[in-house]
Amino acid sequence: MKKKDGMVLREVCGEKVLVGEGLGAVDFGRLISLNDTAAYLWEQLDGNSDIDSLTLALCKEYDVETEVARHDVEAILEEWIKTGVVER
């Protein structure tokens, strides 16, 4: 998984949001608000990330069971793929 070119995490009025910047995100005209956990996962995406590596990172950062973390990672990645902010 990798971040779509032009998608960046910003803090706006104390909220963490994904926004599109530059030509890579010209067709993306919205903000996506992220909680702290989702923002942490966004920061872990590096182009080589997969469900297993993101699950492991989530378990290391937060006190969460592996099965719960995996479910959450799968759900957020599915949502990010649908909205076009992440590519496979």
Long-range contacts (C-beta under 8 A, 24 or more apart in sequence): 1-45, 1-47, 1-49, 1-50, 1-54, 1-77, 1-86, 1-87, 1-88, 2-45, 2-46, 2-47, 2-49, 2-86, 2-87, 3-42, 3-45, 3-47, 3-85, 3-86, 3-87, 4-28, 4-84, 4-85, 4-86, 4-87, 7-85, 9-34, 9-39, 9-42, 9-43, 18-42, 18-85, 28-84, 28-85, 32-83, 32-85, 37-62, 37-72, 38-76, 41-73, 41-76, 45-86, 51-77
